[in-house]
Amino acid sequence: MAGKQTQLIDRVKDFLGKEYPSLEQLYKYLHSHPELSSQEKNTSERIAEELRKCGFEVAARIGGYGIVGLFKNGTGPTIMLRTEMDALPIEEKTGLDYASKVHAMNADGKEVPVMHACGHDIHMTVFIGTAHLLKRLKNHWKGTLVMVGQPAEEIGKGAKAMIADGLFIRFPRPDCILALHSTPYFPAGKVAYIEGSATASVDSVEIIIRGVGSHAAYPDAAKDPIVIAAQVVLALQTIVSREIYPLHSAIITVGSIHGGTSSNIIPDKVRLQLDFRYFHHYLRNKIIQAIKRITGGIALASGIPENLMPIVVVNEESSVPGVYNNPELTRRIVKAVEVVMGKENVIESSAVLSSDDFGQYCKVEPRIPVTIFSLGTKYSTLHEEDKKVDNPLPELHSPYFAPLPEPTIKTGIKAMIAAVLELMKKDGKER
């Protein structure tokens, strides 16, 4: 048994040694040709083309530009692998020779720069490398692979759209779903896992604070919404610090504030956009009610008449549930990955307050076990230096985020291959 396992590991290494140059070429193409959420036409076509090359049946335009690739290899489990395809409206400043110079029109008709600043280009490359290698190793597993290329993850709509378009009805229903996500918190060559809650739920809220406009010289004739907005921004921070049990993590962030057109005009309206994140579901309604109460209370105290009270709207469409990694599934995968990569390269991590709409797959009824693991992306020397000085590595969504392609891509493929082969053992026997 040990001899067969060693041979299999050697075959994986041999594949990565021979195919890595073409995979890195694919990665650099994807990185330099990013597309915004819900605009992933060319990316979707490229990923579909790559899947067809290795024998997958491909269906396109699922929930937008989503794609589904199927490879049936006898009787056995059905495993779904998911990758995201969209990029962000960020101007890249990495200085890489394959840096994105792309600009595109966003949903509001405004031209914006576009960049893969969240590792989705890495994820897609690992996804395709895994598909190619599993095709070559088809004598070592039995079952059905369902490969999902998902659009619009960054705006929290892609997974929901694909599910609504029949992802789990039109295609084989999986026994479990796997994904990975890049992280700058671990060096390249490492993977990290979490049992249980892995990412936070997130909701977004828009607040329109209305007032009475006037000349800046006559503030007494106005009801200044900018002053009210400033008080609201500060007061909202007391929700977490004073209304939530200290061991139940939550974050409230006002990420956008717009009001006024000139320094000498008091406007009649200010628009705030904020998001809040949490792990415990009861916090959602608690936070929403607190936002409404505090905003309305400050407006009332400022003399805003009842007919001009603030408007608070929760964007239900972009609500993203947290990811819950099935503990049993996660433990089983971790053991298999440790065999392939070595225990020293597999790290237990902790939950993060970032979100991923992979959480939508956790809500599908009847429930399907899921696991998402983290893929280190940084030079190990930089990672060690970062521990010593106050010089944090570029974070996800940073214009300087630059994953180290090798060994990150190879590591992701090894980990995903180990997981899939463990879950799809031929005839249910140990290899």
ABEGO torsion letter per residue (X at the ends): XAAAAAAAAAAAAAAAAAAAAAAAAAAAAAAABBBBBGAAAAAAAAAAAAAAAAGBBBBBGBGEABBBBBBBBEBEBBBBBBBBABBBBBBBAAGBAABBABBBBBAAGBBBBBBBAAGAAAAAAAAAAAAAAAAAAAAABBEBBBBBBBBGAAAGAAAAAAAAAGAAAABBBBABBBBBBBBAABBBGBBBBBBEBABBBBBBBBBBBBBBBBBAABAAABBBAAAAAAAAAAAAAAAAAAABBAABBBBBBBABBBBEABAABBBABBBBBBBBBBABAAAAAAAAAAAAAAAAAAAAAAGBBAAABBBBBBBAAABBBBBBBBAAAAAAAAAAAAAAAEAAABBBBBBBABBBAAAAAAABOBBBBBBBBBBBABBAAAAAAAAABBBBBBBBGBAABBBBAOAAAAAAAAAAAAAAAAAABBGGBBX
